Amino acid sequence: MKRIWLSICYVLAPGFGMILAHITISFFNGADVTRQNTFKFFVYGIIAGIILLILRLLIKGKTLEG
């Protein structure tokens, strides 16, 4: 069960990182931060996290269960 929770965190972390990056870049550029763009960057981060998780599992040769 611990591996499943860690995998969920491993997928969500890039999403939140992309949100922080989007807000920071928009702040320094003087651009508006909208919910739509913020959600779009969160989804991009989730997709990146899923790809990273799949690659990690392929390299280690393991599953989420063990």
N, CA, C and O atoms as CSV, one atom per row, in Angstrom:
chain,resi,resn,atom,element,x,y,z
A,1,MET,N,N,0.823,-1.195,0.000
A,1,MET,CA,C,0.000,0.000,0.000
A,1,MET,C,C,0.868,1.260,0.000
A,1,MET,O,O,0.499,2.287,-0.570
A,2,LYS,N,N,2.029,1.158,0.652
A,2,LYS,CA,C,2.928,2.304,0.712
A,2,LYS,C,C,3.404,2.698,-0.685
A,2,LYS,O,O,3.515,3.883,-1.000
A,3,ARG,N,N,3.683,1.698,-1.516
A,3,ARG,CA,C,4.146,1.989,-2.874
A,3,ARG,C,C,3.077,2.692,-3.705
A,3,ARG,O,O,3.392,3.534,-4.546
A,4,ILE,N,N,1.828,2.348,-3.470
A,4,ILE,CA,C,0.747,2.993,-4.221
A,4,ILE,C,C,0.653,4.464,-3.840
A,4,ILE,O,O,0.513,5.321,-4.713
A,5,TRP,N,N,0.730,4.768,-2.537
A,5,TRP,CA,C,0.674,6.168,-2.093
A,5,TRP,C,C,1.877,6.949,-2.607
A,5,TRP,O,O,1.738,8.100,-3.020
A,6,LEU,N,N,3.051,6.337,-2.586
A,6,LEU,CA,C,4.235,7.007,-3.113
A,6,LEU,C,C,4.112,7.243,-4.617
A,6,LEU,O,O,4.576,8.264,-5.125
A,7,SER,N,N,3.496,6.312,-5.323
A,7,SER,CA,C,3.300,6.479,-6.760
A,7,SER,C,C,2.316,7.598,-7.054
A,7,SER,O,O,2.494,8.347,-8.015
A,8,ILE,N,N,1.276,7.717,-6.233
A,8,ILE,CA,C,0.321,8.819,-6.399
A,8,ILE,C,C,1.029,10.151,-6.186
A,8,ILE,O,O,0.830,11.091,-6.956
A,9,CYS,N,N,1.846,10.234,-5.154
A,9,CYS,CA,C,2.611,11.458,-4.902
A,9,CYS,C,C,3.596,11.724,-6.031
A,9,CYS,O,O,3.820,12.874,-6.407
A,10,TYR,N,N,4.181,10.664,-6.569
A,10,TYR,CA,C,5.143,10.788,-7.656
A,10,TYR,C,C,4.474,11.353,-8.910
A,10,TYR,O,O,5.120,12.047,-9.695
A,11,VAL,N,N,3.190,11.061,-9.104
A,11,VAL,CA,C,2.461,11.572,-10.262
A,11,VAL,C,C,1.972,12.996,-10.009
A,11,VAL,O,O,2.002,13.824,-10.920
A,12,LEU,N,N,1.521,13.299,-8.787
A,12,LEU,CA,C,0.969,14.621,-8.493
A,12,LEU,C,C,2.032,15.705,-8.339
A,12,LEU,O,O,1.760,16.874,-8.610
A,13,ALA,N,N,3.225,15.340,-7.913
A,13,ALA,CA,C,4.268,16.334,-7.650
A,13,ALA,C,C,4.614,17.188,-8.875
A,13,ALA,O,O,4.716,18.407,-8.733
A,14,PRO,N,N,4.798,16.617,-10.066
A,14,PRO,CA,C,5.078,17.480,-11.218
A,14,PRO,C,C,3.917,18.419,-11.556
A,14,PRO,O,O,4.134,19.517,-12.068
A,15,GLY,N,N,2.693,17.987,-11.270
A,15,GLY,CA,C,1.539,18.855,-11.514
A,15,GLY,C,C,1.590,20.107,-10.665
A,15,GLY,O,O,1.375,21.211,-11.167
A,16,PHE,N,N,1.873,19.943,-9.376
A,16,PHE,CA,C,1.966,21.100,-8.495
A,16,PHE,C,C,3.205,21.933,-8.814
A,16,PHE,O,O,3.188,23.156,-8.673
A,17,GLY,N,N,4.267,21.278,-9.238
A,17,GLY,CA,C,5.458,22.013,-9.660
A,17,GLY,C,C,5.191,22.874,-10.883
A,17,GLY,O,O,5.680,24.000,-10.977
A,18,MET,N,N,4.419,22.348,-11.814
A,18,MET,CA,C,4.064,23.125,-13.004
A,18,MET,C,C,3.180,24.314,-12.639
A,18,MET,O,O,3.312,25.386,-13.230
A,19,ILE,N,N,2.277,24.135,-11.666
A,19,ILE,CA,C,1.442,25.256,-11.219
A,19,ILE,C,C,2.316,26.353,-10.626
A,19,ILE,O,O,2.150,27.527,-10.957
A,20,LEU,N,N,3.251,25.977,-9.748
A,20,LEU,CA,C,4.137,26.970,-9.143
A,20,LEU,C,C,4.996,27.667,-10.192
A,20,LEU,O,O,5.205,28.878,-10.116
A,21,ALA,N,N,5.491,26.918,-11.163
A,21,ALA,CA,C,6.291,27.518,-12.228
A,21,ALA,C,C,5.451,28.482,-13.056
A,21,ALA,O,O,5.919,29.564,-13.408
A,22,HIS,N,N,4.223,28.104,-13.367
A,22,HIS,CA,C,3.334,28.962,-14.152
A,22,HIS,C,C,3.031,30.259,-13.410
A,22,HIS,O,O,3.077,31.338,-14.000
A,23,ILE,N,N,2.723,30.158,-12.123
A,23,ILE,CA,C,2.414,31.355,-11.339
A,23,ILE,C,C,3.644,32.255,-11.231
A,23,ILE,O,O,3.531,33.475,-11.345
A,24,THR,N,N,4.813,31.661,-11.012
A,24,THR,CA,C,6.043,32.443,-10.885
A,24,THR,C,C,6.389,33.155,-12.187
A,24,THR,O,O,6.705,34.345,-12.180
A,25,ILE,N,N,6.330,32.438,-13.297
A,25,ILE,CA,C,6.652,33.044,-14.590
A,25,ILE,C,C,5.643,34.127,-14.936
A,25,ILE,O,O,6.024,35.186,-15.434
A,26,SER,N,N,4.371,33.882,-14.682
A,26,SER,CA,C,3.350,34.886,-14.964
A,26,SER,C,C,3.536,36.119,-14.088
A,26,SER,O,O,3.301,37.241,-14.536
A,27,PHE,N,N,3.956,35.918,-12.847
A,27,PHE,CA,C,4.186,37.043,-11.940
A,27,PHE,C,C,5.307,37.936,-12.454
A,27,PHE,O,O,5.176,39.160,-12.448
A,28,PHE,N,N,6.413,37.332,-12.901
A,28,PHE,CA,C,7.542,38.128,-13.370
A,28,PHE,C,C,7.290,38.745,-14.740
A,28,PHE,O,O,7.873,39.782,-15.056
A,29,ASN,N,N,6.448,38.141,-15.553
A,29,ASN,CA,C,6.123,38.700,-16.863
A,29,ASN,C,C,4.984,39.697,-16.800
A,29,ASN,O,O,4.731,40.406,-17.774
A,30,GLY,N,N,4.297,39.765,-15.684
A,30,GLY,CA,C,3.165,40.676,-15.554
A,30,GLY,C,C,1.913,40.158,-16.238
A,30,GLY,O,O,0.986,40.928,-16.489
A,31,ALA,N,N,1.868,38.878,-16.541
A,31,ALA,CA,C,0.699,38.287,-17.202
A,31,ALA,C,C,-0.337,37.886,-16.161
A,31,ALA,O,O,-0.027,37.713,-14.983
A,32,ASP,N,N,-1.555,37.745,-16.616
A,32,ASP,CA,C,-2.636,37.326,-15.724
A,32,ASP,C,C,-2.587,35.818,-15.510
A,32,ASP,O,O,-2.279,35.053,-16.424
A,33,VAL,N,N,-2.895,35.411,-14.291
A,33,VAL,CA,C,-2.986,33.989,-13.962
A,33,VAL,C,C,-4.464,33.623,-13.955
A,33,VAL,O,O,-5.220,34.082,-13.099
A,34,THR,N,N,-4.870,32.796,-14.909
A,34,THR,CA,C,-6.268,32.385,-14.984
A,34,THR,C,C,-6.403,30.938,-14.535
A,34,THR,O,O,-5.443,30.168,-14.560
A,35,ARG,N,N,-7.600,30.591,-14.127
A,35,ARG,CA,C,-7.848,29.204,-13.704
A,35,ARG,C,C,-7.637,28.229,-14.851
A,35,ARG,O,O,-7.117,27.129,-14.667
A,36,GLN,N,N,-8.054,28.659,-16.041
A,36,GLN,CA,C,-7.951,27.764,-17.195
A,36,GLN,C,C,-6.485,27.438,-17.506
A,36,GLN,O,O,-6.139,26.274,-17.708
A,37,ASN,N,N,-5.632,28.454,-17.544
A,37,ASN,CA,C,-4.214,28.204,-17.828
A,37,ASN,C,C,-3.545,27.442,-16.701
A,37,ASN,O,O,-2.699,26.582,-16.947
A,38,THR,N,N,-3.920,27.753,-15.456
A,38,THR,CA,C,-3.336,27.047,-14.320
A,38,THR,C,C,-3.723,25.573,-14.353
A,38,THR,O,O,-2.882,24.708,-14.111
A,39,PHE,N,N,-4.984,25.281,-14.651
A,39,PHE,CA,C,-5.431,23.891,-14.750
A,39,PHE,C,C,-4.736,23.177,-15.902
A,39,PHE,O,O,-4.391,22.000,-15.795
A,40,LYS,N,N,-4.531,23.895,-17.004
A,40,LYS,CA,C,-3.848,23.307,-18.158
A,40,LYS,C,C,-2.421,22.895,-17.774
A,40,LYS,O,O,-1.974,21.808,-18.138
A,41,PHE,N,N,-1.719,23.743,-17.053
A,41,PHE,CA,C,-0.363,23.403,-16.629
A,41,PHE,C,C,-0.372,22.257,-15.624
A,41,PHE,O,O,0.547,21.438,-15.619
A,42,PHE,N,N,-1.400,22.186,-14.769
A,42,PHE,CA,C,-1.517,21.075,-13.826
A,42,PHE,C,C,-1.688,19.761,-14.579
A,42,PHE,O,O,-1.070,18.757,-14.225
A,43,VAL,N,N,-2.519,19.762,-15.605
A,43,VAL,CA,C,-2.735,18.555,-16.415
A,43,VAL,C,C,-1.444,18.159,-17.132
A,43,VAL,O,O,-1.110,16.976,-17.201
A,44,TYR,N,N,-0.716,19.145,-17.666
A,44,TYR,CA,C,0.570,18.840,-18.301
A,44,TYR,C,C,1.520,18.183,-17.304
A,44,TYR,O,O,2.227,17.235,-17.647
A,45,GLY,N,N,1.535,18.681,-16.081
A,45,GLY,CA,C,2.384,18.102,-15.050
A,45,GLY,C,C,1.975,16.690,-14.686
A,45,GLY,O,O,2.826,15.831,-14.457
A,46,ILE,N,N,0.660,16.445,-14.629
A,46,ILE,CA,C,0.161,15.095,-14.337
A,46,ILE,C,C,0.588,14.126,-15.441
A,46,ILE,O,O,1.015,13.005,-15.163
A,47,ILE,N,N,0.469,14.564,-16.684
A,47,ILE,CA,C,0.879,13.717,-17.809
A,47,ILE,C,C,2.375,13.417,-17.720
A,47,ILE,O,O,2.796,12.281,-17.936
A,48,ALA,N,N,3.173,14.433,-17.404
A,48,ALA,CA,C,4.615,14.217,-17.240
A,48,ALA,C,C,4.890,13.255,-16.089
A,48,ALA,O,O,5.774,12.405,-16.189
A,49,GLY,N,N,4.137,13.384,-14.997
A,49,GLY,CA,C,4.315,12.490,-13.855
A,49,GLY,C,C,3.974,11.051,-14.191
A,49,GLY,O,O,4.652,10.129,-13.739
A,50,ILE,N,N,2.929,10.854,-14.980
A,50,ILE,CA,C,2.551,9.496,-15.391
A,50,ILE,C,C,3.645,8.885,-16.265
A,50,ILE,O,O,4.001,7.717,-16.108
A,51,ILE,N,N,4.172,9.690,-17.188
A,51,ILE,CA,C,5.252,9.195,-18.044
A,51,ILE,C,C,6.477,8.838,-17.210
A,51,ILE,O,O,7.101,7.800,-17.431
A,52,LEU,N,N,6.822,9.698,-16.249
A,52,LEU,CA,C,7.969,9.409,-15.379
A,52,LEU,C,C,7.739,8.152,-14.547
A,52,LEU,O,O,8.663,7.362,-14.350
A,53,LEU,N,N,6.509,7.961,-14.057
A,53,LEU,CA,C,6.202,6.768,-13.265
A,53,LEU,C,C,6.333,5.504,-14.103
A,53,LEU,O,O,6.890,4.506,-13.646
A,54,ILE,N,N,5.822,5.545,-15.323
A,54,ILE,CA,C,5.924,4.381,-16.206
A,54,ILE,C,C,7.386,4.066,-16.503
A,54,ILE,O,O,7.798,2.907,-16.453
A,55,LEU,N,N,8.169,5.098,-16.812
A,55,LEU,CA,C,9.592,4.868,-17.078
A,55,LEU,C,C,10.305,4.323,-15.847
A,55,LEU,O,O,11.161,3.445,-15.958
A,56,ARG,N,N,9.957,4.838,-14.684
A,56,ARG,CA,C,10.577,4.365,-13.443
A,56,ARG,C,C,10.259,2.893,-13.199
A,56,ARG,O,O,11.134,2.116,-12.816
A,57,LEU,N,N,8.997,2.517,-13.424
A,57,LEU,CA,C,8.614,1.122,-13.222
A,57,LEU,C,C,9.257,0.206,-14.258
A,57,LEU,O,O,9.629,-0.925,-13.946
A,58,LEU,N,N,9.389,0.694,-15.493
A,58,LEU,CA,C,10.036,-0.118,-16.524
A,58,LEU,C,C,11.514,-0.334,-16.218
A,58,LEU,O,O,12.037,-1.432,-16.409
A,59,ILE,N,N,12.184,0.712,-15.745
A,59,ILE,CA,C,13.614,0.592,-15.456
A,59,ILE,C,C,13.851,-0.331,-14.269
A,59,ILE,O,O,14.757,-1.164,-14.298
A,60,LYS,N,N,13.043,-0.184,-13.228
A,60,LYS,CA,C,13.219,-1.030,-12.048
A,60,LYS,C,C,12.659,-2.432,-12.259
A,60,LYS,O,O,13.044,-3.362,-11.550
A,61,GLY,N,N,11.762,-2.597,-13.215
A,61,GLY,CA,C,11.178,-3.903,-13.479
A,61,GLY,C,C,10.207,-4.347,-12.411
A,61,GLY,O,O,10.049,-5.544,-12.172
A,62,LYS,N,N,9.554,-3.398,-11.766
A,62,LYS,CA,C,8.629,-3.723,-10.686
A,62,LYS,C,C,7.222,-3.282,-11.052
A,62,LYS,O,O,6.998,-2.627,-12.071
A,63,THR,N,N,6.274,-3.659,-10.192
A,63,THR,CA,C,4.904,-3.190,-10.314
A,63,THR,C,C,4.590,-2.333,-9.099
A,63,THR,O,O,5.421,-2.185,-8.202
A,64,LEU,N,N,3.395,-1.774,-9.072
A,64,LEU,CA,C,2.991,-0.970,-7.922
A,64,LEU,C,C,2.792,-1.827,-6.682
A,64,LEU,O,O,2.905,-1.337,-5.558
A,65,GLU,N,N,2.500,-3.096,-6.885
A,65,GLU,CA,C,2.235,-3.985,-5.749
A,65,GLU,C,C,3.516,-4.504,-5.109
A,65,GLU,O,O,3.538,-4.783,-3.910
A,66,GLY,N,N,4.556,-4.635,-5.872
A,66,GLY,CA,C,5.788,-5.181,-5.292
A,66,GLY,C,C,6.802,-5.410,-6.297
A,66,GLY,O,O,7.899,-5.868,-5.975
